[in-house]
Amino acid sequence: MKKLIWVVASLFAVGCGGGGGGESPTHTPSVSNLSMAPRGVALNEGGGVTNIGGSIDFADSGGDLAEARLEIYNSDGALIGNIVLPVPADGIKEGTIAGTFSVATTGGE
């Protein structure tokens, strides 16, 4: 029996830069339009590694977006990986973050 591994990625948190004094930003960044392919992969698909491509739009009224955190969950809802991505968007108030990453498709039952 083949086990299906669902890859669920979400942009969990975005961080804003600041003056460095520990101050909280007065604005909250937002994300929308998550797109990724493929949405799921079978166990051992791609010879043990599959590339996932995706993009997400962001808006940050302060223009000081500093990082994005990508979290990957399996079909049981368990976190299986996360990536913190620096976002070189100083002064940019909206845009799209896109990329590709590799996911291992091997594993036990």
Phi, psi and omega in degrees: 000133177276136176260132179268130177255117177271133177255114179244118180243141177218145174277098190286315184213143173240142183246140177258143174286183180188192182285357176088353183271017180079009181286151178272142177292151179267009180224153180245124177291155177231155178233153179202170173059045175297127177226131178208153179209137356283163180278340179201158180221154179275155176305131181068011177298147177069024181071018178110349179218134177231139176273136177244128177247149180192172177208161177208143178269149177226156174221135182215104186299336180275347180064028182231036177298128185248326183204160174229144179245123178256125179244140183240129182240149174271182184292344176272358180086008180274135176293124180246356176178156173212154182225132173259121183252121172292137180247106180282072186235030182304120180087351180270128185263345175202154181176192180233135174254127181225152177182179179227141175220159181260141180235129175289135179251010176268158177162167180275175179289000000 
